């Protein structure tokens, strides 16, 4: 079996893309865990149990090295009647912020 250089590059590209996707799913699970905890602490209902990636951007982390900053949207309700939007932001693996829209209190 002869592998051409283009075959090796294609395999490397597919493996790299798969690894990045897998790592991204891990970061999404971490962010969802933070959002669930936040909603429990503030007596909010997380709707649809899902996050939608809004932004992926390279930034300098706390140690000065380049990390990816990810921002996701989520939806929640305070009374079960209205839907509100929130955002969660991770800088590398660390939680940077969770923000929610102004909402009715039950």
Secondary structure as UniProt FT lines:
FT   HELIX           5..41
FT   TURN            42..43
FT   STRAND          45..60
FT   TURN            62..63
FT   STRAND          66..77
FT   STRAND          84..91
FT   TURN            92..93
FT   STRAND          94..100
//
